[in-house]
Amino acid sequence: MTHTAEIISVGTELLLGNIINTDARDISVALSRIGINVFYHSVVGDNAQRVTEAVNLARTRADIIITTGGLGPTYDDLTKKSVAAAFGRKLVFHENEAEKIRAFFKDRLGHAEMTPNNLQQAYLPEGCVVFDNGCGTAPGCAIEADGIHALMLPGPPRECRAMLEASAIPYLEKLSDSAIFSHNIHIFGMGESSVEARLEEIMRSSENPTLAPYAKDSEVMLRVTAKAAARDEAEAMMDPIIARVRAELGDIIYGIDTGTLENTVVSLLRARGMTLAVAESCTGGLLSKRITDIPGASKVFLGGVIAYTDGAKTTLVGVPRGTIEKHGVVSPEVAEALAMHVRESLGADIALGITGVAGPGADEFGNPEGTVHIALASSDGVFRRSPPLFYDRTRIRVTAASHALDMARRYLDGLHV
Amino acid sequence: MTHTAEIISVGTELLLGNIINTDARDISVALSRIGINVFYHSVVGDNAQRVTEAVNLARTRADIIITTGGLGPTYDDLTKKSVAAAFGRKLVFHENEAEKIRAFFKDRLGHAEMTPNNLQQAYLPEGCVVFDNGCGTAPGCAIEADGIHALMLPGPPRECRAMLEASAIPYLEKLSDSAIFSHNIHIFGMGESSVEARLEEIMRSSENPTLAPYAKDSEVMLRVTAKAAARDEAEAMMDPIIARVRAELGDIIYGIDTGTLENTVVSLLRARGMTLAVAESCTGGLLSKRITDIPGASKVFLGGVIAYTDGAKTTLVGVPRGTIEKHGVVSPEVAEALAMHVRESLGADIALGITGVAGPGADEFGNPEGTVHIALASSDGVFRRSPPLFYDRTRIRVTAASHALDMARRYLDGLHV
């Protein structure tokens, strides 16, 4: 039997637009992974009556109800009470949960004094399955009645994601028979509409597995999804589709299930036993930040310079002042000098240099917003890329960093940079 | 009379979690700005029956219904048909909208040839108010029946935001009498539950204006919201609440309506005519990235070093090897050396140094994950902070960068650092 889930997010801050509903997205992704359909997302404010109404409505159109938010210690955290009411349950005090909350404050936050309202989080519906909160104080839980399951998860995205993977998905997998298996094909260097045009015939003709494109920042991801009883069966269904996509797109595919470009670059560096250094101007630390987001980056990333000013370029990196004066600070030559000098001073195998104009507006020399020059220095010489970038400051910075990572990825893969 | 709105987002990609519902956020922010309450967000798939059901449900609990998505040229773009059905209207062909669509393809996309399905976008409910699409082909529209208004906006966030501001909000402002005015009080240095405990009495006793806390990363934001006919009236209502909050929390309030810590620091630097440099280890560029996210940061941010390895600390920053050997690389002394030397080499007024263990796990010297030492170097000497940080790599890096920014903010504000 296939299950139908409805996600109810509780929080007036969502209705005021103070935060985005990333929890519903994260839960939807996880549910489709295990083959559970989601027909509705709902968002309601911190209002007991409306939460109960939303739960009662959900009971008429779904057999799995997942709530997020409203589990906290404050007076407006009323999800458990409202859901329990809809299921005809009382809230009861769980002493061992209270102990965990006291311990959390003592051990993790280092101070014994805890405001009493925190113990409200230890009241849970009678007869529920308790979900531990790996990174917060509010436990979640699940209750079941007449074959309808209600799972209550915390609102803070980190806590919600952690409890989803550790407790909610395992709980739900026991209810599901067939599963969804998928692979993500990661692409850099072609726009979504061009990718779609190239693959239109494959996408149209595929029902199971399906092939669908998703654009994010300056990248395109293709997801191949198969519904099957078991992993090996699904793989056999997906292999030919992936082969056709590879034949169509070639080496602009930078990885399958490898996650981000930075992830791919760090993995390639580790596999090659090589090191990386950077000298970034207009990206202002974003490139380094993305690389060091990856756990274990310290094994291969030596560091670099935020060469945000001419002074930083000359003093910290050692770019000759003459190069800046002759070619202008936003030039391929300065990008090359940044890469070459930071590679030398840190003794890195490869180094990336970026200079450009993130905007808003042109720089004082009239270089338009979006002008970016990138260089990769290596023992095989220096490679350049000067992609014209668009949209806004944020997008220009992200895309510039992505181009730099793509150059590193292509170099490390032995491709034409 | 106050209006109640419900936002219905149409799109299976939302239910699959392929995209986040930023449209609902953007619309909620705009509606609260003009004093329209939002009690529900709903998300439904590209399914005519469920969209019609969602609209019919919304008609029972809201007098303003705003849909996003499903206005495009493809077969699953069925919002207009479904909403029109719920309002008992037919779709009629609008020739002048068709002209705009043909022109868009010709002028903006540069190719005259246009697939015929694009003209489906020119079919709109009879008697509707048409909303021009400033950055796409799909026009939006509004219809009204029995005092209930339905506004249909496109799904792509850029198009939705543009049409919202250009057409939807002006349309709705004509319906609204009172408006909502609010101020955001930004806090760093106290957890949400402690802030709430301190302010509980104010929060409980406030109905108009209201006072509500929102936790994000390592910060807490308090929003004071007043409903009034005019701005000055609202300000007079909010002033005493803000004064009471200030009296209660003091200088952990880093700003009102100032946005982020990095925003505050860049503004303070510009106001003081001072410059900043950084040398960051465990944050790996995140601190610089956050500072350079702010347009105009180049006026005050000189740059810095990602001193991710000992080599980078000694070679690029000039930290004496002896300091590292004597105190260990994760030590207050190395944080101080990072700040002092980068300040000197870039000639900055103030400089921030960070060294620590972002994790996962302890470092090779046994410093536990979350050990972070931060220093601020200035003409008044060097200041230190070694906050114990928790949770995970991402949270530790963000919070460490926030502490560094808070030290700069406090120094620039003449407070005890």
Interface residues (C-beta under 8 A of the other chain):
Chain A: S9 T12 E13 L14 L15 L16 G17 N18 I19 I20 N21 T22 A24 R25 D26 I27 S28 V29 A30 L31 S32 V38 F39 Y40 H41 S42 V43 V44 G45 N47 R50 A54 L57 G72 P73 T74 Y75 R108 L109 G110 T115 N117 N118 C135 P156 R158 A212 Y214 R223 V278 T283 G284 G285 L286 L287 S288 K289 I291 T292 D293 P295 A297 S298 F301 L302 G303 G304 V305 I306 A307 Y308 T309 G311 A312 T315 L316 S345 L346 G347 A358 G359 P360 R393 T394 R397
Chain B: S9 L14 L15 L16 G17 N18 I19 I20 N21 T22 A24 R25 D26 I27 S28 V29 A30 L31 S32 V38 F39 Y40 H41 S42 V43 V44 G45 R50 A54 L57 G191 S193 S194 E196 A197 E200 R204 A212 P213 Y214 A215 K216 M221 R223 V278 T283 G284 G285 L286 L287 S288 K289 I291 T292 D293 P295 A297 S298 F301 L302 G303 G304 V305 I306 A307 Y308 T309 G311 A312 T315 L316 S345 L346 G347 A358 G359 P360 P388 F390 Y391 D392 R393 T394 R395 R397
